[in-house]
Amino acid sequence: MALTGWDKDVSPYHSGEIALHRRLGREAKQEKMGRFIHRPYMPDQHREFFAQLPFFIAGSVDQDGWPWASILFGKPGFVSTPDDRTLQIAALSVDGDPFLENAGEDAPVSFVGIELPTRRRNRVNGVVRSAKDGVAVVDVVQSYGNCPQYIHTRELEFHRDPKAPVDIKREAFDRFDDASRAVISKATTFFVASHNPYDDQRVNGGVDVNHRGGNPGFVKIDGNTLTIPDFIGNFAFNTLGNFMVNPKAGLLFIDFETGDLIQLVGRAELLLDKDDDIAAFQGAERAWRFHLDHGHRLVGASPLTFAPGEASPNTKLTGDWQQAQERLAAEKSRNDWRAFRVVKVEDESSVIRSFYLAPEDGAATVRPKPGQYLTIKTQPEGAERPVIRTYTLSSAPSDPHYRISVKREDARGDRPAGIVSSHLHTTLNEGDLIEARAPKGQFVLDTSEARAAVLIGAGVGITPMISMVRQAVSDGFTRRYLRPLTVIHAAASTAERAFVGEFSKLQRETEGKLRYLSLIENPAEGEEAGREFHVEGRLSAEILQSVLPLADYDFFLCGPPTFMQAAYDILILLGVRDGRIRAEAFGPASLKRKVEIVDQPAQKEPAQAEVRFVSQPTAKTWTPADGTLLEFAETQRLTPNFGCRSGSCGSCSTKIRSGAVSYRNQPEFPTEAGEALICCAVPADDTTPLELDL
Ligand code: FES
């Protein structure tokens, strides 16, 4: 019977790797995983895989202890496996490459085989048993497969016989020259060798070589230093773990256009904490620097041509250093208005329309968190001044554009039509400009949380939910962990229901791991539960009980105030703790929570106060029951600008002509002297009458 897994008592990982697992709280999990995936022999699948490769990436160590990453070329069959613990390489390394010299008897070596057209990758580390006449025979120590991750496809072809003798020019350097800079700064792929000389090279020490991939510009070059982001991978940390115990590193860049090989050795410096630069780099979890010691270029050394193919889907979820710099700049001016062009308009339902927005200056935008909103400024026809509103983003943070999805608020009874939503629906077209501030908001899903989440959205309140789900699926794809999510989507009718196609697609992509339930209050004639939607009627305790098995959930609610209150009350009735319920309400009313308020300091509010709005002839008397100054102004038939109604967007900022205000809840948005965020302000306990520029 074939052996499976790691057969030794000692861990397949060494102390450097384990230190990084521990840092992420994954020590036990990774140990279990490592014992499962590492084998002291090559499975048949890997042996067949290696035998058909035209190149093999190799890691070795020179006399001075520098690890080198090399590429070995040969017609398929040049890598063979006489048995499952022996790897044999007719090592046709190019002139000037140090592999053959380094791969003497008893030397630690490492290999990664990559089939570029398919992105398959398998690895093997070992120790040289014998090296004679250009053939290295290697005892396998660790063999394991790796996911394709950040590998881009390429089509390969030999443009000359790899055995044909050619003069390869070797250009040595100890500083990056222009030619190296040009290749490295646009590289999408390189290979890195690292070495742990301290642990047993026949167990878990020795050399490691592996692939790194990203978008052009993912390697930053400053003087003699490269900075490289570390994306989510398999959490083994073979390379970074080696750097923990020995900073010496070897890098190989291939100029896929000219066939030049650039081999470098230097010292690695780990950047394990996410500073602002790393945090701004999309997809980067940490980073490392490489300080060049010396290297060389082997001109035209590759007998293979590498025609570009498709970019790795994982790489599409990552950024580059220029984008990171632009993001940092955008973050610094996040409260400034910025012009965005509408690049696409799409109807999501009979009443909801999406607008895709791209920054007019072409620079990167602030990356939103899933569930945040965008504050926009626009001037509807007939409006005396620009009007500010907030709309939740329905795009995922990893999407290339911001997308807001706006419900057209038609006139109903006494209620007039929404001036901004009508304006956006009727006049905003592809190519038009609109101003927006950076995304904000606290109603955010943490996609890395283990606890299951239930997202309950009604009407246009489904917009943050689609953003949350899209990001959770995107993160799940790279992390290989999808936070368990159930979406309960209430809509008046199937015609008004938005994003049903997107939710269904995400369900298929996650093989049903994402649960989606559509509630329709008024089905059209001929529509049936179980076909066009799942359940007829409104959200109820029975529905929640029937779809949610007993478990601990985080609930996210978004929708009209009456729906929110009803949903919240049902959850409380079902025994859900208030702290587990996050809510984002549309409209002026906020959720009345059932929480015991302990030691709430008394608010310093006057029993009544005179408030004068400059557009009105007389002052009015405010009492605490009138609510915030925004609510009070609305009852006086004024229409101040507002967005979040919770002190975080700045939309309601109003000049104070006299008097002072105090805040019921301290606003998150910075306030200027002489201005008030009226959505959370009330008159101060002050004798001067309050006069507001409204
Ligand atoms: S409405 Fe957003 S700060 Fe007042």
Residues whose N, C-alpha, C, O or C-beta is under 5 A from the ligand:
A	BS01	FES	F642 G643 C644 R645 S646 G647 S648 C649 G650 S651 C652 L677 C679
